[in-house]
């Protein structure tokens, strides 16, 4: 049984009190320029997801508490949650440092966009 804790309202319970909704940090292509979304962008949004063994970042909803969406970092091998964080936030720096593969690339790009000069934020 997984024990989940909502970072918004603090509700804690097993996974049946929450709703798992797959991969976190998925950007809907039509959000910013709906008239120019390619078929490939729409296909990737609907069907292409990371499926790593190890650290994975997921979207969850607090069903029995506040009803808000949030993100969680979870190890898919041990099922251990590493962090819970808000839907518009990045995971804690120590969790980002543990990311590998596509997730490491994704967070490196996000951090570079947040801080393009390369100086400390």
Buried (B, 14 or more C-beta within 10 A) or exposed (E): EBEBBBBBBEBBBEEEBBBEEEBBBBEEBEEEEEEEBEEEBEEEBEEEEBEBEBBBBBBBBBBEBBEBBBBBBBBEEEEEBBBBBEBEEBBBEEBBEBBEEEBBEBBEEEBEEEEEEEEEE
